[in-house]
Amino acid sequence: MKAGAGTQVITPPVGTSLAGYFHDRVSTAVHDDLLAKALVLDNGKAKVAIVVCDLLWLQGDQVAKVRETASRATGIPAESIMISCTHTHTGPEARVARPMVPINEAYMDRLPQLIADSIIRASENLRPAVLRLGEEYEGRISFNRRFLMKDGRVAFNPGKMNPDIIGPVGPTDPQLNVLRVDGEDGSPMAILINFSMHPDVMTGCEISADFPGECSRIVSSLYESKPMVVYMQGACGNLNQLDVSTTVNQNGWQEVTRISRVLAGKTLAASELSEPMDCEDLGSISRKVGIKYHPLTEELKAKAEETRKKANPNDFEKAQAELIADYRLDGKSADVELQAIRIGDTAVVGIPGEYFVEYGLSIKEWSPFDQTFIAELANDTFGYIPILDAFYPGTYETMPILSANLEPSAGIQMANEAGKMLRELAG
């Protein structure tokens, strides 16, 4: 096995609008750089690349440009390149279709080449390697953000110490997976972390990679070899860092640092206790699945009309009404790319959206591999992918056409197809 690591700064210029909210935030400074990090693996029979970007999301046409450029330069098949995002909310808007804030077009023109450069650099750095797997568990910093209330509603982030909260309506995923890539001298050249928690901790108007970036920097600093450390976002569509049972503020750089230290400690333990893989098989499957877009019902049209009559609709309602007025996807289907990459004794599943944790847990449970990494927002974005039950009653994540772009059964279809691909890769 040979492995190579490549990093490229993808920080936009100060003054670029930040994505993640329903109002414009113009960046005022760079708190810490955004990076594209690529791990390339080559066993002589197959060659794959796994890339993670400190971005909210990317669209399929942008990913296609990156793949084409990188494939031409490295020989890695385009369908064997997985590009996912950490989902930082203090980075640029990278979604050209349906952007919520102004786009820095000059930056967007450069972005695909910058991401491709990380893959090219990783491919040029290939050298003999040993792959190791480790895992830890941390269940104290990530929380399900959907709660059953005393009046029977299900509420999205209902506020700290809210006396009307009965309890969360869904689980979390405490598993932290680590893929460690060692050089011939036994020191790590790359460490891939997989954990599930929404990265909207930093807030504000400074550009930042949030806790995925800080955790990665801490772990890298603890090794003399200064490995490339990559935080891959797991299925966290309904998870965040907010503990409603405390009044402590959980936003800002201080909280980013606290969370990062906790995750770094768990990562270090998983890395140091990791075991060499018995198998060095590499394989990749990329498959397009036709999934219908969310239907435009008479009920939704009526709701949008009600919103337009309101004196002060909230940001969610206003954005949804605007999108409904211009909706052109009713009755159409999306070509949704699902991807699975086998790396020896483990595998990575790429899902193109903000996947609810229940689906991530299901894929892991039924996977033929002991450890399975879930890469959220991989290769495209189709918004939130909630579980079917979450639509009735709904919350922000299930608001049709605004948050949930696909039909309610989309997540089930994705999980089923992911299971098939994993079984194919396992042989």
Order of alpha helices (4+ residues) and beta strands (2+ residues): beta-beta-beta-beta-beta-beta-alpha-beta-alpha-beta-beta-beta-beta-beta-beta-beta-beta-beta-alpha-beta-beta-alpha-beta-beta-alpha-alpha-beta-beta-beta-alpha-beta-beta-alpha
